[in-house]
């Protein structure tokens, strides 16, 4: 596998970073000829602004950092700069050098499964003061999450998601077991089975285990709805167009698992991916159906498009059985979360203050923004059923992300837990964050886990 960050810098060209405050008096090693070229190109040090330099200018290119400490100012450099290797020079100021490498590598991503890229991305040599190994593992995990989300459901159905999990397990000598199709009913996973039973590719619970059994047990759960038609409560065409991304929670959970295994975090990892396609056929589950869950609770279906919480509920119940020290779940769960916070900001829910503090600190450190939302007990009774233990939606559209989180809480057994209601998708290109699938919230979670488990 080609290194993202080459260590041989003998042929690397020189890239000078320049804060906006220095744009009026550009620093060396840029010489007078280079300063004249920068002026002629209206270089003002704006974030991500690149000017290529001819031979004899002192450097080969300059890039602006803007006025903030946002490392993602470097995020588009890999595609703006000519192919080849580059060596960063100049002062990064408050920008963490490891994060600068991550931003560059994230911007180098190209989804090439179906169309060959027009050019290779530029590569960045390790930056002084950076943890290059950490930067590479994060970038490769970002690329993994994006590849999984970007792959259409025709090639990333539950079978495909299982294959991806098995490949991840082989890379890190982990164990995988999978419960498929009607075996889910035998094992009590009635909700997961119902959501996926109408699809050609059978629903399944994919479980990966890795690490020393004597270490704290960490459960990471991903919603793996590989395509969401909405079921019999069918989505409109506009709402269905990008529903290949409805397994974005699973993609983020798998990317986080990769980080944990690659770094050797001292935990006993239990990754659970609840994989199903919410399809429509004669066997589709219906509004008004009562489903039996792994936990033993019965659930009445108000809306078949509120299916993600069903597959997660069964996976949560399974995780709790092994008494984990911590549970994290990731899901593209509600449109309400997007209305509240948009596509760039990931809401999360937890009652654990220490965990919330670690997540907030991690989010700020790695520029992976999160926003804590309330598990408001006043809404919990909305989930109470009349002919079942509970129903799968609250009373109407208000507070939809909160009531979804409260539904999930019913399956956590009082364990330490956090739920991420993510989008896992960039609607448009941003520096280092190209349009399409995205690793969202799980980089912040990785920083928190390093704090909590001493890596």
C-alpha positions as CSV (number, residue, x, y, z in Angstrom):
1,X,0.0,0.0,0.0
2,X,1.4,3.4,-1.0
3,X,2.3,5.7,1.9
4,X,0.0,8.7,2.2
5,X,2.9,10.6,3.8
6,X,6.2,9.8,2.1
7,X,9.3,9.7,4.3
8,X,11.8,10.2,1.5
9,X,11.9,14.0,1.0
10,X,14.9,14.1,-1.3
11,X,12.7,15.0,-4.3
12,X,9.9,16.9,-2.4
13,X,9.0,20.4,-3.5
14,X,8.7,23.1,-0.9
15,X,5.3,24.5,0.2
16,X,5.3,27.6,2.3
17,X,2.4,28.2,4.7
18,X,1.5,31.9,5.3
19,X,-1.0,33.3,7.7
20,X,-3.2,36.1,6.5
21,X,-1.5,38.5,8.9
22,X,1.8,38.0,7.0
23,X,0.5,38.3,3.5
24,X,1.6,41.9,3.3
25,X,5.2,41.1,4.1
26,X,5.7,37.5,2.9
27,X,8.4,35.7,4.9
28,X,11.5,33.9,3.7
29,X,12.5,31.6,2.2
30,X,10.2,33.3,-0.4
31,X,12.4,35.8,-2.2
32,X,11.7,39.1,-3.9
33,X,10.8,37.4,-7.2
34,X,8.4,35.2,-5.4
35,X,6.8,38.1,-3.5
36,X,6.2,39.8,-6.8
37,X,4.5,36.7,-8.2
38,X,2.3,36.4,-5.1
39,X,1.3,40.1,-5.4
40,X,0.5,39.6,-9.1
41,X,-1.7,36.7,-8.2
42,X,-3.5,38.8,-5.5
43,X,-2.3,36.5,-2.7
44,X,-3.8,37.6,0.6
45,X,-3.2,34.5,2.7
46,X,-6.8,33.5,2.6
47,X,-7.5,30.0,3.9
48,X,-6.5,27.5,1.2
49,X,-5.4,30.0,-1.3
50,X,-2.5,28.5,-3.4
51,X,-0.1,30.2,-5.7
52,X,2.5,28.1,-7.6
53,X,5.9,29.5,-8.0
54,X,8.5,29.2,-10.8
55,X,12.0,28.0,-10.3
56,X,14.1,30.6,-8.4
57,X,11.3,32.0,-6.2
58,X,12.7,30.4,-3.1
59,X,9.8,27.9,-2.7
60,X,7.7,26.0,-5.2
61,X,4.3,27.1,-3.9
62,X,2.6,29.1,-1.1
63,X,-0.7,28.4,0.7
64,X,-2.7,30.7,2.9
65,X,-3.9,29.8,6.4
66,X,-6.4,32.6,6.8
67,X,-6.9,34.3,10.2
68,X,-7.9,31.3,12.3
69,X,-6.2,28.1,13.6
70,X,-8.2,25.9,11.3
71,X,-6.0,23.1,10.0
72,X,-8.5,22.4,7.3
73,X,-7.2,25.5,5.5
74,X,-4.8,22.9,4.1
75,X,-7.6,20.5,3.2
76,X,-7.7,21.2,-0.6
77,X,-3.9,21.5,-1.1
78,X,-3.5,17.9,-2.2
79,X,-5.7,18.6,-5.3
80,X,-4.6,22.1,-6.0
81,X,-0.9,21.3,-5.9
82,X,0.8,19.4,-8.8
83,X,1.2,15.6,-8.3
84,X,4.2,14.5,-6.3
85,X,5.7,15.0,-2.9
86,X,5.6,18.3,-0.9
87,X,7.5,19.5,2.2
88,X,5.7,22.0,4.4
89,X,7.7,25.1,5.5
90,X,6.8,28.1,7.6
91,X,4.9,28.7,10.8
92,X,1.7,26.8,11.5
93,X,0.9,29.0,14.5
94,X,-1.7,27.4,16.7
95,X,-2.5,24.7,14.2
96,X,-1.6,21.2,15.5
97,X,0.9,19.7,13.1
98,X,-0.7,16.2,13.3
99,X,-4.0,17.7,12.5
100,X,-2.4,19.6,9.6
101,X,-1.3,16.3,8.1
102,X,-4.8,14.8,8.7
103,X,-6.4,17.7,6.9
104,X,-4.1,17.4,3.9
105,X,-4.7,13.6,3.7
106,X,-8.4,14.0,4.1
107,X,-8.4,16.4,1.2
108,X,-6.4,13.9,-0.9
109,X,-9.3,11.4,-0.8
110,X,-10.6,10.2,-4.2
111,X,-13.4,7.7,-4.6
112,X,-12.2,5.6,-7.5
113,X,-14.2,2.4,-7.5
114,X,-16.2,3.3,-10.6
115,X,-14.3,6.1,-12.3
116,X,-10.5,6.6,-12.6
117,X,-9.3,9.9,-11.1
118,X,-8.1,12.4,-13.6
119,X,-4.9,12.8,-11.6
120,X,-3.2,11.6,-8.5
121,X,-3.4,13.7,-5.4
122,X,-0.2,15.4,-4.1
123,X,1.4,13.9,-1.0
124,X,2.7,15.6,2.1
125,X,5.9,14.6,3.9
126,X,5.7,14.3,7.7
127,X,5.4,17.7,9.3
128,X,7.9,18.7,12.0
129,X,6.4,18.0,15.5
130,X,3.6,15.8,14.1
131,X,2.8,12.2,15.0
132,X,2.9,10.9,11.4
133,X,1.8,7.3,12.4
134,X,-1.3,8.7,14.1
135,X,-2.0,11.0,11.1
136,X,-1.8,8.1,8.7
137,X,-4.1,5.8,10.8
138,X,-6.7,8.6,11.0
139,X,-6.6,9.4,7.3
140,X,-6.9,5.8,6.3
141,X,-9.9,5.5,8.6
142,X,-11.5,8.5,7.1
143,X,-10.9,7.0,3.7
144,X,-12.5,3.7,4.8
145,X,-15.6,5.4,6.2
146,X,-16.0,7.5,3.0
147,X,-15.5,4.5,0.7
148,X,-18.1,2.5,2.5
149,X,-20.7,5.3,2.4
150,X,-20.0,6.3,-1.2
151,X,-20.4,2.7,-2.5
152,X,-24.0,2.3,-3.9
153,X,-26.4,-0.1,-2.2
154,X,-26.2,-2.4,-5.2
155,X,-22.6,-3.2,-4.1
156,X,-22.9,-2.4,-0.4
157,X,-25.9,-4.4,0.7
158,X,-25.8,-6.4,3.9
159,X,-23.6,-9.0,2.2
160,X,-21.2,-6.3,1.1
161,X,-21.1,-4.7,4.6
162,X,-20.3,-8.1,6.1
163,X,-17.5,-8.6,3.6
164,X,-16.0,-5.2,4.6
165,X,-16.2,-6.1,8.3
166,X,-14.5,-9.5,7.6
167,X,-11.7,-7.7,5.7
168,X,-11.2,-5.4,8.6
169,X,-11.1,-8.3,11.0
170,X,-8.4,-10.0,8.8
171,X,-6.3,-6.9,8.8
172,X,-6.1,-6.9,12.6
173,X,-6.5,-10.6,13.5
174,X,-10.0,-10.1,15.0
175,X,-12.8,-12.6,15.3
176,X,-16.1,-12.2,13.4
177,X,-19.4,-14.0,13.9
178,X,-22.6,-13.2,12.0
179,X,-26.2,-14.0,12.7
180,X,-28.1,-14.0,9.4
181,X,-31.7,-14.2,8.2
182,X,-34.1,-16.4,10.1
183,X,-31.4,-17.2,12.6
184,X,-32.0,-13.7,13.9
185,X,-35.5,-14.8,15.0
186,X,-34.1,-17.9,16.7
187,X,-31.7,-15.6,18.7
188,X,-34.4,-13.0,19.5
189,X,-33.5,-10.2,17.2
190,X,-37.1,-9.6,16.0
191,X,-36.7,-6.0,15.2
192,X,-33.6,-6.3,13.1
193,X,-35.1,-9.2,11.2
194,X,-38.3,-7.4,10.5
195,X,-36.6,-4.3,9.1
196,X,-34.5,-6.3,6.6
197,X,-36.7,-9.3,5.8
198,X,-38.2,-7.9,2.6
199,X,-34.8,-7.4,0.9
200,X,-33.0,-9.8,-1.4
201,X,-29.9,-9.7,0.9
202,X,-30.8,-11.0,4.3
203,X,-30.5,-8.9,7.4
204,X,-27.7,-9.8,9.8
205,X,-25.9,-8.8,13.0
206,X,-22.2,-8.7,12.4
207,X,-20.0,-8.9,15.5
208,X,-16.3,-8.3,15.6
209,X,-14.2,-8.9,18.8
210,X,-10.6,-7.9,19.3
211,X,-8.2,-7.3,22.1
212,X,-7.3,-8.6,25.5
213,X,-10.3,-10.0,27.4
214,X,-8.8,-8.6,30.6
215,X,-9.0,-5.0,29.3
216,X,-12.2,-2.8,29.8
217,X,-14.9,-3.9,27.4
218,X,-15.9,-1.3,24.8
219,X,-18.9,-1.8,22.6
220,X,-19.2,0.2,19.4
221,X,-22.4,-0.1,17.5
222,X,-23.3,1.0,14.0
223,X,-26.6,1.4,12.1
224,X,-26.1,-0.5,8.9
225,X,-29.2,0.2,6.9
226,X,-27.6,-0.2,3.5
227,X,-30.5,1.4,1.7
228,X,-33.6,3.0,3.2
229,X,-36.7,3.2,1.0
230,X,-38.7,4.1,4.1
231,X,-40.5,0.8,3.8
232,X,-44.3,0.9,3.4
233,X,-44.2,4.5,4.7
234,X,-42.2,5.1,1.6
235,X,-39.9,8.2,1.2
236,X,-40.4,10.6,-1.6
237,X,-37.9,10.4,-4.4
238,X,-36.0,13.4,-3.2
239,X,-35.6,11.8,0.3
240,X,-34.5,8.5,-1.1
241,X,-31.8,9.7,-3.5
242,X,-28.9,9.5,-1.1
243,X,-30.2,6.7,1.1
244,X,-27.1,4.6,0.3
245,X,-25.6,6.6,3.1
246,X,-28.0,5.2,5.7
247,X,-25.3,2.8,6.7
248,X,-23.1,5.8,7.6
249,X,-23.3,4.9,11.3
250,X,-21.9,1.5,10.5
251,X,-19.2,3.1,8.4
252,X,-18.2,5.4,11.2
253,X,-18.3,2.6,13.8
254,X,-16.0,0.4,11.6
255,X,-13.6,3.3,11.0
256,X,-13.4,4.0,14.7
257,X,-12.8,0.2,15.3
258,X,-10.0,0.4,12.8
259,X,-8.4,3.3,14.8
260,X,-8.7,1.3,18.0
261,X,-7.1,-1.8,16.6
262,X,-4.4,0.0,14.6
263,X,-3.3,2.0,17.6
264,X,-3.6,-1.0,20.0
265,X,-5.9,0.8,22.5
266,X,-6.0,-1.3,25.7
267,X,-9.7,-2.3,25.4
268,X,-11.6,-5.4,24.6
269,X,-13.4,-4.2,21.5
270,X,-16.9,-5.5,20.6
271,X,-18.0,-4.0,17.3
272,X,-21.6,-4.6,16.3
273,X,-23.1,-3.7,12.9
274,X,-26.8,-4.2,12.5
275,X,-27.1,-4.6,8.8
276,X,-30.4,-4.6,6.8
277,X,-32.0,-3.0,3.8
278,X,-35.3,-1.4,4.5
279,X,-37.0,-2.6,1.3
280,X,-40.6,-3.1,0.1
281,X,-42.0,-6.4,-0.9
282,X,-44.7,-8.8,0.2
283,X,-42.7,-9.6,3.3
284,X,-42.2,-6.0,4.4
285,X,-43.1,-5.1,8.0
286,X,-46.1,-2.8,8.4
287,X,-47.4,0.1,10.4
288,X,-49.2,-1.3,13.4
289,X,-47.1,-4.5,13.6
290,X,-45.9,-5.5,17.0
291,X,-42.3,-6.7,17.1
292,X,-40.4,-8.6,19.7
293,X,-37.0,-7.4,20.6
294,X,-33.9,-9.1,21.9
295,X,-34.4,-7.4,25.3
296,X,-37.9,-8.9,25.5
297,X,-39.8,-5.6,25.1
298,X,-42.6,-5.5,22.5
299,X,-42.6,-2.6,20.1
300,X,-45.5,-1.2,18.0
301,X,-44.6,0.2,14.6
302,X,-46.0,3.7,14.1
303,X,-43.8,4.4,11.1
304,X,-41.7,2.0,9.0
305,X,-39.3,4.8,8.2
306,X,-38.3,5.0,11.8
307,X,-36.4,1.7,11.3
308,X,-32.8,2.7,12.4
309,X,-33.8,2.7,16.1
310,X,-35.2,-0.8,15.7
311,X,-32.0,-2.4,14.4
312,X,-29.9,-0.5,17.0
313,X,-32.2,-1.5,19.8
314,X,-31.5,-5.2,19.2
315,X,-27.8,-4.5,18.8
316,X,-27.7,-2.5,22.1
317,X,-29.5,-5.3,23.9
318,X,-26.9,-7.8,22.6
319,X,-24.0,-5.5,23.7
320,X,-25.4,-5.0,27.2
321,X,-25.3,-8.8,27.8
322,X,-21.5,-8.7,28.1
323,X,-21.5,-5.8,30.6
324,X,-19.4,-3.3,28.7
325,X,-17.6,-0.5,30.4
326,X,-18.9,1.9,27.7
327,X,-21.2,1.7,24.7
328,X,-21.0,4.1,21.7
329,X,-23.5,3.9,18.9
330,X,-23.4,5.8,15.6
331,X,-26.4,6.2,13.4
332,X,-27.8,8.4,10.6
333,X,-31.0,8.3,12.6
334,X,-33.2,11.3,12.2
335,X,-34.0,14.2,9.9
336,X,-34.8,16.2,13.0
337,X,-31.1,16.2,13.9
338,X,-30.3,17.7,10.5
339,X,-33.0,20.4,10.9
340,X,-31.6,21.3,14.3
341,X,-27.8,21.2,13.6
342,X,-27.3,20.9,9.8
343,X,-24.9,18.5,8.1
344,X,-21.6,19.6,9.6
345,X,-22.4,19.4,13.4
346,X,-23.0,16.0,15.0
347,X,-25.4,15.9,18.0
348,X,-24.7,13.4,20.7
349,X,-26.6,12.2,23.8
350,X,-25.2,10.9,27.1
351,X,-25.9,11.2,30.8
352,X,-22.2,10.6,31.6
353,X,-20.5,13.9,32.5
354,X,-16.9,12.6,32.3
355,X,-17.6,11.1,28.9
356,X,-19.2,14.4,27.7
357,X,-16.2,16.4,28.9
358,X,-13.8,14.1,27.0
359,X,-15.9,14.2,23.9
360,X,-16.1,18.0,23.9
361,X,-12.3,18.3,24.4
362,X,-11.7,15.8,21.7
363,X,-14.0,17.6,19.3
364,X,-12.2,20.9,19.8
365,X,-8.8,19.3,19.5
366,X,-9.3,17.6,16.1
367,X,-11.8,19.9,14.5
368,X,-14.6,17.4,14.5
369,X,-17.4,19.4,16.0
370,X,-20.1,17.9,18.3
371,X,-23.0,19.3,20.1
372,X,-24.5,17.7,23.3
373,X,-28.2,17.3,23.2
374,X,-30.6,16.6,26.2
375,X,-32.0,13.2,27.1
376,X,-35.1,15.0,28.2
377,X,-37.0,12.7,30.5
378,X,-40.2,14.7,30.0
379,X,-40.5,13.3,26.5
380,X,-39.9,9.6,27.5
381,X,-43.5,8.8,28.1
382,X,-44.3,9.6,24.5
383,X,-42.8,6.2,23.7
384,X,-45.1,4.2,25.9
385,X,-47.3,1.8,24.0
386,X,-51.0,1.1,24.5
387,X,-51.0,-2.5,23.3
388,X,-47.2,-3.0,23.5
389,X,-44.4,-2.0,25.8
390,X,-43.4,0.9,23.6
391,X,-43.8,2.3,20.1
392,X,-41.1,3.4,17.7
393,X,-41.9,7.1,17.5
394,X,-42.9,10.0,19.7
395,X,-46.0,12.1,19.5
396,X,-45.5,13.8,16.2
397,X,-42.5,15.4,14.5
398,X,-41.4,17.6,17.4
399,X,-38.1,16.7,19.2
400,X,-37.7,13.8,16.9
401,X,-34.0,13.3,17.5
402,X,-34.5,13.4,21.3
403,X,-37.3,10.8,21.3
404,X,-35.2,8.6,19.1
405,X,-32.4,8.8,21.6
406,X,-34.8,8.1,24.4
407,X,-36.0,5.0,22.5
408,X,-32.5,3.7,22.3
409,X,-31.9,4.4,26.0
410,X,-34.6,1.8,26.8
411,X,-32.2,-0.9,25.5
412,X,-29.0,0.2,27.3
413,X,-29.6,-1.5,30.6
414,X,-28.3,1.5,32.5
415,X,-24.8,1.1,31.1
416,X,-22.5,4.0,30.4
417,X,-23.6,5.0,26.8
418,X,-23.4,7.7,24.2
419,X,-25.5,8.0,21.0
420,X,-24.3,9.9,17.9
421,X,-27.1,11.0,15.5
422,X,-24.8,11.8,12.5
423,X,-25.3,12.8,8.9
424,X,-22.2,11.0,7.5
425,X,-22.5,13.0,4.3
426,X,-21.1,16.3,2.9
427,X,-23.8,17.9,0.6
428,X,-21.1,20.0,-1.0
429,X,-17.3,20.2,-1.2
430,X,-15.5,21.9,1.7
431,X,-11.8,22.1,2.3
432,X,-10.6,18.6,3.2
433,X,-14.2,17.4,3.2
434,X,-15.3,16.5,-0.4
435,X,-19.0,16.0,-1.3
436,X,-20.2,12.5,-0.4
437,X,-19.7,10.2,2.5
438,X,-17.9,11.4,5.6
439,X,-16.4,10.3,8.9
440,X,-18.3,12.5,11.3
441,X,-18.1,12.5,15.1
442,X,-16.0,9.5,15.3
443,X,-12.6,11.3,15.2
444,X,-13.8,13.2,18.3
445,X,-14.8,10.0,19.9
446,X,-11.3,8.6,19.1
447,X,-9.7,11.4,21.0
448,X,-12.0,10.9,23.9
449,X,-11.3,7.2,24.0
450,X,-7.5,7.8,24.1
451,X,-8.2,10.1,27.1
452,X,-10.4,7.6,28.9
453,X,-8.3,4.5,28.2
454,X,-4.9,5.9,28.6
455,X,-3.4,5.7,25.1
